Amino acid sequence: LYPVLQKAGDRTLLVSETALGTLADICEACGYGLVQHMISENADYLVNGISLSLRQAAHRPHAAQVLDTMLRHSDASLLPLVQDVIQDVLATLDQSYHNQACTFLGVLYSLMAALAQWFGSSCSEGHGQGPAAGRQSRAWAPAQQATSQEVERFFLDYIRQKQIAEGNLSDSGDEEADEAPPLGKAEPSSSAAEDAALPSHAQLAQAVMERCPHLLSDRSLRVRLQVLDVLELCVTVLHPHGNHLLPMAHRVWPALVTRLVNDDPLAVLRAFKVLCTLAQKCGDFLRQRFSKDVLPKLTGSLLSQAPASARAGPVYAHTLAFKLQLAVLQGLGSLCESLDMGE
């Protein structure tokens, strides 16, 4: 099974398609209902092989191909089984990013794409609960808490007044009235504990995103493009957890700005797409940074390209400069709206 999964991750289309057909035949012959069930049932054997291969530099590309195929043809039940080997992949990437970054970035992209697909419902549920919504809910929280305390105090006072009227007043009433407010103070700590806890898939996304700023400065354009794709998926997976996403956005911002203002046009186009995703997920957290670091250079670039594009013929529509200009013009309005730049 291990060699067939390795060939299924091959870059040659004929080889990979033939290997996928072989996987389907093995699945049918062994009585598995689906390929993902076969992978899950044999995950311990596969993970052991991947871990052993990661220790040898010559076998690391093969291990990456196997893990990539497993992630692309499985479901969320596979995640607990491969968490340890993913940590091994991250550790290996830290040690050999200069010569094998492309190999491992392909695996990380498949991992983030799988997490976005497997846990997409939680990400969509958190779509309306971004930082701006979180601040709004926190702004309303004190009023709701005060209202509940007032209702509680009203009934406690009512009981106490009734006991006074009946002549049955005891010290317990005063104690209950004194003990009521501290009970209401325990709620924020429990909610803070929930915010601090991260599910396993979000922890993986955070660990991958921590490595993106360093890899964005790689000399290879191919590596930078891969990192930008991985970064966009990390933002999507971490979106429901704003308390962790915003610090990571702060860390990745300088490297992203460099790609936006001083890089190959293809990387600038990809970086602008990541910026739009960040703005959509982080809200006005990036407003001041965007206004200071990015917006002046974007507008300056558009103004400098305007005369050339005005005189250009139909061939200009097929150039990378046109695609970049079009992407900025189409995305700038929604970007400013996401950042709440009313002025």
Secondary structure, DSSP 8 states (H G I E B T S, - for coil): -HHHHHHHT-SSHHHHHHHHHHHHHHHHHTT-SSHHHHHHHTHHHHHHHHHHHHTSGGGHHHHHHHHHHHHHT--GGGHHHHHHHHHHHHHHHHHSHHHHHHHHHHHHHHHHHHHHHHTHHHHHHGGG-SHHHHHHHHHHHHHHHHHHHHHHHHHHHHHHHHHHHHT---HHHHHHHHHHHHHHTTHHHHHHHHHH---HHHHHHHHHHHTHHHHTT-S-HHHHHHHHHHHHHHHHHHTT-HHHHHHHHHHHHHHHHHHHHSS-HHHHHHHHHHHHHHHHHHGGGGHHHIIIIIHHHHHHHHHHHHHHHHH--GGGGGSHHHHHHHHHHHHHHHHHHHTT---
